[in-house]
Amino acid sequence: MEIAANTKQEQIKGSDYIVDGAVSYDDLLDRVKNIKVSNDDGVVYGIYNNAGKGLGVRFNDFLIDRSKVRLKEKSYFFHMLSVMVDAGITVLSALKSLAKRSDNPRFARVLRTLSYNCENGSNLADAMTRFEDVFDETEVGVVQSGEATGRLNFMLSRLSEQLDKKHDLYLKLLGAAFYPVVVLGLLIIVSIGMLTFVFPSLLELLKSGGVFNADLPLATRALIAVQGFVVNFWWIVLIVISGLYGMFKVYIGSEYGAIRWDMVKLRIPVIGQLLRRVYVLNFVNVLGLLIDSGLPVIRALQITGKSISNRVYKLKIQEIINAVKEGGKISESMSDTEFLFPHEVTEMIRVGETSASLAKVAQKVGDQYQREIDSSLKRLSSVFGPVMILIVGVFVGLIALAIMAPIFNIGSAFTS
């Protein structure tokens, strides 16, 4: 009876476990507890010194400190920081937690430095200004306004949404450009390969068949001339291409050339219209976000101008700033450049200024332009497909004509 009672007690005790035989796997749990998932290397910029470290450590630090922080990573950071602050967690604790969770070693070090500076009396916006290569002026301005107005969680959420939209737009533009660039690149590689390896064999075949250049079709003779020049004077080709590229870089590196080149890009058929829509989208999104965060209009315009890469738009935004400083309105200054800012955008901005709801109107304009850009990219993608097929078809046809026609001539000569 005593043995039966003990067995019953063991069964009751065993029923407390949700996994059969869990007691025997305690060592497995111990190993899981010892697995390190944190990316915390303890580096704080301004405090960390690797002068006494080994060459491997310094080289690793060199690579990490020059790596990029992607838009998606910043968007996730601002989103999670917004959620944690909204839940009542202090900014300092949130920064420490997010630094441990970051998969990017560079960003983890930046966040760890931010938390260190905040712990020593700095606010988040001031700590961010140290990392100009990570946080741009727009992001710093939004955070600064959020801290000043007590709406940090809300502004961080808005900032995260804007970065998400910017990242999605970048991927769409990259996707639209990927197909034609890849096709043209492959055509160039195939052309070089045929001129270098295939065509010399064809020339030997023609010579052995007694076919002279005068007897060849025009396309074949042209290809022979190109092949001979590329094979014998490839170094001239490289020098010319390098020289033209260098001259172009020097030209667009000057202030005059950079502005003229930016203007040329805006006037390219189809592509220029898409670029103008992208710049208008960036303008209204950033301006609306900054005004909604509580920044003065002039300061918001200054930051917005810096966020746009095209210098023609920068010049126009500077003109708008000067007009606003003299008491004018944004819409009035925009109205004389319909090429940069379409009439409907100017009218919507005018309504926003009149009704004191510029931030809300800018957001609506941004949503509309986002839809127009998406539609334009779809149309471009549908056009690029047939155009690329046509280019490839013409290329293959010319190559086939230049290569196959002499071979057929040789065959007909033998049969006759």
HELIX and SHEET records of a PDB file:
HELIX    1   1 GLU A    2  GLY A   14  1                                  13    
HELIX    2   2 ALA A   22  TYR A   25  5                                   4    
HELIX    3   3 ASP A   26  LYS A   33  1                                   8    
HELIX    4   4 LEU A   55  ASP A   65  1                                  11    
HELIX    5   5 LEU A   71  ASP A   86  1                                  16    
HELIX    6   6 VAL A   91  ARG A  101  1                                  11    
HELIX    7   7 PRO A  105  GLU A  119  1                                  15    
HELIX    8   8 LEU A  124  MET A  128  1                                   5    
HELIX    9   9 GLU A  137  THR A  149  1                                  13    
HELIX   10  10 LEU A  152  GLY A  193  1                                  42    
HELIX   11  11 MET A  194  VAL A  198  3                                   5    
HELIX   12  12 PHE A  199  SER A  208  1                                  10    
HELIX   13  13 ASN A  213  ASP A  215  5                                   3    
HELIX   14  14 LEU A  218  ASN A  232  1                                  15    
HELIX   15  15 TRP A  234  GLY A  253  1                                  20    
HELIX   16  16 GLU A  255  ARG A  267  1                                  13    
HELIX   17  17 ILE A  271  ASP A  292  1                                  22    
HELIX   18  18 VAL A  297  SER A  307  1                                  11    
HELIX   19  19 ARG A  311  LYS A  325  1                                  15    
HELIX   20  20 ILE A  330  MET A  334  1                                   5    
HELIX   21  21 HIS A  343  THR A  354  1                                  12    
HELIX   22  22 LEU A  358  THR A  415  1                                  58    
END                                                                             
